[in-house]
Amino acid sequence: MLRIHGNARSRAFRCIWAAEEAGLPYEVVPVAFGPGMAEAVRRVNPNGKIPALEDGSLTLFESLAINLHIAAKAGAPLMPAGEDASRTLQWTLWGATEAEPAAMQWAYNTFILPAEKRDASQAAAGAAALGQRLAVLEAHLAAGGPWLLGAAYGIADCNLAGVLYGSWANGFDYAPFPKTRAWLDACLTRPAALAARKLREG
Ligand SMILES: N[C@@H](CCC(=O)N[C@@H](CS)C(=O)NCC(=O)O)C(=O)O
């Protein structure tokens, strides 16, 4: 049994989604935001953040690493073999290091921080940085698709769409990126995504 520590309004959303895609039994060990959260989870995540995963004797932190683990347990097509395994790592790391910092800069200054703490110039800088990355993704999807690795949906799609979910759900302008928009729509309306979104969005 996968034990996902966190809550669906956190990055645990991604892991719930991955567990749903994998069709593996899982439970969410609820961890609420607020004072004491870090101490409550430090046993399973020394960073004091959520999510964390327990799977038997294994404990893992980092949402996207957790998802790679879940997909590896499920096997292909969620975690493909050979060169597509390397492409899966590429898009997952690109999501974490290229797309996510830009998306979060936009998100913090658009809807996460209280209104009086938002900085419009930071939001614009985040949007511009995210747009640069999305242009790369757009060209990739225009050359192939419908999924990141071609014909089969995989954990690379779940991971990158999970990173972009906050911008997709909160009004980022995807109009200049129609292929990306269509791909995100397809990812985030899969039955597994809808199950995770139900926990997050109510
Ligand atoms: N890179 C980490 C980020 C984890 C993270 O920042 N989680 C947030 C919730 S989405 C958190 O625990 N924040 C509480 C804090 O930073 O104190 C991951 O993807 O798992």
The ligand as a Gaussian input file, in Angstrom:
#p B3LYP/6-31G(d) Opt

LIG

0 1
 N       10.255000      20.089000      -4.549000
 C        9.342000      19.626000      -3.529000
 C        8.576000      20.819000      -2.967000
 C        7.792000      20.448000      -1.736000
 C        7.030000      21.654000      -1.198000
 O        7.533000      22.795000      -1.258000
 N        5.859000      21.399000      -0.649000
 C        5.065000      22.454000      -0.086000
 C        3.589000      22.165000      -0.272000
 S        3.155000      22.032000      -1.978000
 C        5.322000      22.543000       1.404000
 O        5.439000      21.549000       2.062000
 N        5.378000      23.776000       1.916000
 C        5.517000      24.012000       3.300000
 C        6.744000      24.764000       3.615000
 O        7.506000      25.090000       2.698000
 O        6.967000      25.009000       4.794000
 C        8.400000      18.570000      -4.102000
 O        8.116000      18.632000      -5.313000
 O        7.938000      17.662000      -3.385000

